[in-house]
């Protein structure tokens, strides 16, 4: 009996935060250290410049620099999936070309936000991009941020494009994910965009996660996904249970506010965000610390 080869993006991917200095500039030293730590902890994929990376407040030069630093530190060891999303496909294509120059191996493209297009508009948007760019495209469906959902039928239509290879699914709709899994073509990966649903999606046959929580616990999230990919569901379930408190704490306020507070508590970055995001409210900090201690990210 032969098994299918593992998809290049299968397993655990971290939607990286972008560290900033106290003056608000990109903290290149902290970013390098964070990427190196993630790789050392066994993470399978890194995703700079997504919504967790505050891409909406990075200018074009900063975005290219963050991707370049990530790719340089990774040095070909794991994929670098660069966020290049916009509701203007021409802007996406320009950002994608810069990301390719910077060393991205794949491109994460969010469904067009704010415009609220019909499904045929979403298909046209992604098709124009996938036809034009030089790296494989990962679709990103996150209705809570974009105000429109990519249906299973839309995803499956786009999955037939030879340059669209995966989807980060953050709709929270397990039935929709199940429909994609039932009908997806060979070679198309479905990745959870919600940490609490990773175990369930992988149980159904999904390929992994692009995780917010693995910014703080890359090793455990990597081991969870590895266990699922090798059929050790009991081990994966135990890890998932140990992380449930952190999953909840990571969203005490809008992402990435709690994650940056957690990384700052661990001494890895400064607790600095760009407006309109602001540091975690003091009232949430005891609960955040308790969750970090419970999952082993901090000592009591």
N, C-alpha and C positions, 0 to 999 in steps of 0.2 A: 504494500500500500504506500502510495506517495502522498505527500502533503503539499499544499500550495505554498509558494514562497511568501515570506512575510512582507507585507507592504512596507515601503521605505518610511512611512510616517506612523506605522503601528507603534503602540505603546504610549508612553507618557511624554507629552509636550508641555513646556512651561510658557504661558503667556507672560513674558517678562515685564516687570515694572521698569521704568526709566528713572534711575537715580538722579537727583538734582542736588547741587550744592546749596549752601545757605543763601547764596545770591540768586539762585534760580537757574543757573547754568547746568547743562548736562554734566554730571559727575563721572568723568571718563574712568577714573581710577576705581570708583565703586562699581561701575558697570563691568569693568574687566574682572574684578574680583568676584562679582556675582555670577558672571558667566562661567568662570573657571570652577567655582564651587558647584554650580549646577551640573556641569559635565562630570566632575569628580564624584558626585553623588549618584551618578548613573542615569540621569535624565536622557531620554531618547531623542528629543527634538526641542529646539528653542525657537520661540516666536516673538521677536522684537517688534515694537511699533504697532501693536494692536491697541484696543481700547484700554487694556490694563496698563499699557505703556504710555498712556496719555498722548497718543499720536495726534489727537485733534489740536493739541497745543504745541506740537513740534513744527518748526518750519522745515522747508525742504532740505536745507543743508544739515540741520540737526538730525532729521530722519535718516538721511544717507549715512551720517557719521555713526549713529547708533547701530545701524545694520552692519556697517563696516567693522566696527569694534567687535561686535558679536561674532561675525564670520572669522575675523582674525584670531580671536581667542579659541574658537571652536576648531579651526584649522582642519576642516574636512572630516572631523570625527563623527559628527551627527548632522542631520539636516538643519538648515536655518530657513525658517518660513517667515518671510518679511511681510508685515501688514502694510498694504498699499491702498486701502479702501477709500472710496469717495462716492458721492452720488453723481459725479461727472466722469464718464468713462475715459474721456481724453486725459483728465488729470490722473486717473488710475494708471493709464498706459505710461504717462511721463514718469510717475513715481515708480512704476515697475521697472522701467529702464534704469533709473538711478539705483534701485535695489539690486538689480543684476550686476551693475558696475561695482557695487559694494560687496558682492559675494553671496547674495541670497541664492539658495538652491530651489526654493519654492516661493509662491506668492499667495498670501492670505488676502482675499478680497471679500469684504463685507457686502451684503445685499444693500442696494442703494437706500440711504436713510433720508428721512424728511420728505422726499418727493412722493412717497406712497404710490409707486407705479402699479399697474395691473401685472398679472403674472407674465403676460407676453412681453411687457417692458423689462421685467427682470431677466427673462431669457435673452432678449436682445442686448441688454447691458453686458451680461457676462459673456455672451458669444463674441461681441465686438472686442472685449478685452482678451479673451482666450485666443482669438485669431491673431492678435497683434503682439503678444508678449513672448519672451524667450525662455520662460521657465514654467513648470507645471503650476496650475492654479488650484487653490483650495477655496471652495465656497465657504461663506460664513453666514449662517442664518441666526439672527439674534433679534427677534421681534420687539423685545423690551427696549431696545435702543433704536431700532430703525423705524418702528411703527408700521412695519409690514412683514408678513410671514411668507417664506418660500414654501409652497406646498410640496408634498411628496412628488406629485406629477411634474412640477417645475424642476425639482432637483434631479429626478430621473431623466428628464429630457436633456438637461445640461450634462449629466454624467456620461452621455454618449459622445460628448466632444472629446477628441483625443488628447487635448491639453488640459482637461479638467479631471483631476485625479482623486479628489477627496472633498469631504465636507465637515466643517465644524458645526454641529447642530446644537443650538442653545435655545430652541423654542420651548423646551420643557414638555413637549407633546410626545409621549412614548409611542402612542399609536402611529403617529407620523413617522417616527424613526423606524418602527417595525415595518411599515410599508416600504420605506426606502431599502431596508435590508432584504426584504423579500424579492425585490425586483432589480436591484442594482446590478450593473454589468461587472464582469470580472475586472479586478484591478482598481475598483473605486472604493476608497476607505471611508467609513463613517466614524467620526470622532465626536465624543461628547464635548459639549461646551459648558456643561454644568457639572461641577465636581460631585454633588450628591447623586447624580445619575450615572456616573461612570460604571459602577459595578453592574447596575441593571442593564445598561446598554451593551456592555461587553458580554453579559450572560446571554443576551439575545443574538449575539454574533458581531457586535460592533468591534472596532479595531483599537480603541484607546481613548485618550482624552487630550484636549488642549486645556490645561488646568491653570486656574488662578492660584489655588491653594498650594501648588507645588513650588511657587516662589519661596515658600517658607519651609516646606517639607518635601524636597525633591526626591530624597531617597525612598521614603515610604510610598509615595505615589508611583515611582518607578517600579518598586517591588510589587505593588498591587497589580499593575498592568502586566508585568512579567508573569505573575502567578496566573492571571486569567488567560494569557496567551499560551501558557504551558498546561492549562487544564487543572490547576490547583485552586479550585474555587474556594475551598475552606480557608486557605491561607489568605487569599484576596479578601474574603469576607471579614476575616479578623482584622486585617489592616484597615479596611474601610470603616469598621466599627470604631477603631481607635481614633480615627480622624473626624468622626461625625461632629464633635464639639467645635473643632477648628473650621469645618465646612460652614457651620452656622455663624461663627464669629467673624469669618472673612467677609461677611456681608451685613455686618451691623450697621454700616453706612455704605454709600455707593462705592463700588470698586473703582480704583484701588486704594481707597482711603484706609481701610483696616489692614490691608496687606503691607502697605508702607509703614504703618505704625508698628506692625509686628516685626518687620525687618529692622526697623530702627531700634526696637527693644532688644533685638538680637545683636545689635552693633554692626550690622552689615551696610546700612545706608542711613542718610539723614531723613528725618520725617518731614520732607518738603514736597509739596505738590504745587501745580500751577493752577491758578484760578481758571474756572470757578470752583475747582476742588480745593478743599481746605483740610487741615489735619483732623484726625479723629476727635470727636467730642470727649471731654474728660469723663463724662458719665459712663462711657462705654469701655474705658481702659481697664478697669478691674476684670470685666468679663473676658476681654481680649486676652489679658495675661493669664487668667485661669485656663482658658482654652489652649494656650500655647504650652503651659506647664503640663496639662493633661495629655497632649499629643507628643510630648517629649522635645518640643522645639526650644523650650526654656527650662531651666531648673527652678525649683520652688524658691 
